[in-house]
Structure formats: C-alpha cells, structure tokens
Amino acid sequence: MALEVVGVRILVTGGTGRLGSAVGARLRAAGEEVRVLSRRPGPDVVRGDLRTGRGIDSAVAGMDVVVHCATDYLGREAALARTLVEAARWAGAPHLVYVSIVGVDRVPLGYYRTKRETEELIAASGLPATIQRATQFHGLVRGLLAGASRLPVVPVPRVSFQPVDVRDVANRLADLALAEPAGRAPDFGGPEILTAAELAAAVGEASGRPRRILPVKVPGETFRAYADGGHLTPGHRDGVITFRQYLAGQAGHAS
Ligand SMILES: NC(=O)c1ccc[n+]([C@@H]2O[C@H](COP(=O)([O-])OP(=O)(O)OC[C@H]3O[C@@H](n4cnc5c(N)ncnc54)[C@H](OP(=O)(O)O)[C@@H]3O)[C@@H](O)[C@H]2O)c1
C-alpha cells in the first residue's frame, strides 16, 4: 500500500517581515504547507494580532510547527510570545521555533532583555521548542553605517560585527522547523567578523562614495559590551553570504 505523504503544516509569525518572509519562501520551496500570520490582510495570510490576541487561536489551530519571527521593538516581545504559547497549548502543543539574538544575555540593551525574557518564557512553557540565536543581519548593519556615509568623514564605533544574511538564517530555521525540537540550538553567525570601519568602507565602496572612516571610542556599558564582542559568536561562522556579496546584490535597491 502506498504511503500518503502529508506536508508539515507551519505557521510563520512575522512572515511578512525581513526574516519571516525568507523562512516562508524556503519552507514553501521545500513543499511544506505554510501559513503566514500578519495584522494586515494579504495573499496567503491569516490575520491575527499577538498583542491583542485577536485571531491567534484560529491561526495556530491545526499547525504542526510555529516559527515565531514576529517581534516587538517597544518592550512587548514577551507579551507577544505569551499569547502565542497560550494558543499553542490549546492547539495541541506544536513545535515552537523562536529566533533570538546572540548576546542577549551579555549586551545590556532593553530590546535584548525582552528577547532573553522571551527565551526563558518559551523554555519554561513545557512546549516542544527550539531557540535559535543569530547575529546581526546584513541589512541592519548596513542601515547603522549607511546614514553617516553622506558625511565627508564617517565616524564609526570601535566595535566589530559578524553580520549574517537573512537567507542563511532562514535556511537554518527551516531545517530546525522540520527537525525534532532541540531546545537551545547552537548559535548561528555570519561568515566573517569585521570591524565597523571595514564594514563602513564596504558600504562606501558599494555606493560609489568611498569616504574617510574615523573609528571612535563610544562611552557607556552597552558599547563596552559590544567592544568586548558580547554579540559575536566566533566559533559559529555558519552563514555563507558575505557582507560584500549582500551589498553587491542590493545595488540599485532602496534597502
Ligand atoms: N535584525 C537583526 O539584525 C536580527 C538579528 C538576529 C535576530 N533577529 C530577530 O529576528 C526576528 C525577525 O526580525 P526582522 O528584522 O525580520 O523583523 P521585521 O522585519 O521588523 O518584521 C517584524 C514582523 O513582526 C510582525 N509583528 C509585529 N507586531 C506584531 C503583532 N502584534 N502581531 C503579529 N505580528 C506582529 C510584523 O507583521 P505585520 O506587520 O505584517 O503584522 C512583521 O512581519 C526578530 O525576532 C529579531 O529579534 C533580528
């Protein structure tokens, strides 16, 4: 008797965002059944709001896996996750995959604290879960350094970054989504660790406006944590797309 092969049903929260849209594309390409959660209507979207809880129970119902890429920059990250965890419990405990950031326990940023709190909430939820920390995305690092590139001399902090491409992170998350729950997965980092000066130079060259770079020491405990490499994972240079390759692919794009 032929076996019926049934695809895995996966909800991607934040599936309209930078990372989530890449995760959805990767899972669809693998033949999986993907549902995207968004607060706004759209094609192949199920509407729901993790802040109010509206639509979340029905979005999660029937799912085998939830890849949680939705995020809140105003301090409500854990509240969003709490809503999702409650809905997942009612929906028969699908595998919950959460994406966090390398160094959330080492760099004293408010947003990082909420990510750490959310990791703990998910780990303590009793749900089958996987937590993946990743380093800064190429687009974020480019955004941090591009603004100043219009000045004749570009001041940059004396820190390094290990930027990673969202497509590489999406590949990892898709693999995790289709595997057994792993708890805290090994960190996922970009292929190179470069100083902000080197990265700013690359942004200048890619934009055709090379500028003089001036590394500066920034005071404060947050920058000390960055300068100490709290956000880096030198032992995990997993991504394959370099920052320069990303910039070359962005030529002519606004973001
Ligand atoms: N950026 C980085 O360098 C970096 C590095 C490592 C890890 N991460 C993590 O990667 C994840 C994704 O980041 P990203 O940059 O791809 O995010 P993003 O592009 O800013 O997208 C945020 C997403 O969250 C959704 N969302 C926000 N509030 C919501 C709510 N109340 N209910 C439902 N959905 C909501 C939005 O969906 P709608 O607007 O369609 O509702 C949107 O799709 C985050 O957890 C982030 O911490 C980011």
The ligand as an ORCA input file, in Angstrom:
! r2SCAN-3c Opt
* xyz 0 1
  N      17.526     42.401     12.585
  C      18.542     41.689     13.074
  O      19.736     42.033     12.890
  C      18.269     40.415     13.870
  C      19.334     39.596     14.267
  C      19.052     38.409     14.959
  C      17.738     38.083     15.270
  N      16.740     38.918     14.875
  C      15.354     38.557     15.202
  O      14.715     38.122     14.009
  C      13.303     38.321     14.156
  C      12.748     38.934     12.880
  O      13.345     40.199     12.681
  P      13.014     41.034     11.358
  O      14.072     42.071     11.253
  O      12.779     40.088     10.220
  O      11.628     41.699     11.784
  P      10.741     42.764     10.948
  O      11.158     42.762      9.511
  O      10.756     44.048     11.714
  O       9.286     42.128     10.995
  C       8.536     42.167     12.179
  C       7.326     41.269     11.969
  O       6.615     41.187     13.201
  C       5.234     41.178     12.886
  N       4.508     41.707     14.046
  C       4.836     42.804     14.793
  N       3.928     43.002     15.761
  C       3.003     42.008     15.626
  C       1.821     41.679     16.333
  N       1.382     42.420     17.380
  N       1.117     40.592     15.945
  C       1.541     39.846     14.881
  N       2.650     40.113     14.174
  C       3.379     41.181     14.548
  C       5.080     42.041     11.653
  O       3.959     41.600     10.925
  P       2.793     42.593     10.322
  O       3.350     43.998     10.358
  O       2.558     42.065      8.930
  O       1.649     42.376     11.237
  C       6.379     41.736     10.892
  O       6.196     40.686      9.971
  C      13.118     39.171     15.422
  O      12.715     38.346     16.487
  C      14.507     39.715     15.705
  O      14.745     39.961     17.071
  C      16.960     40.066     14.169
*
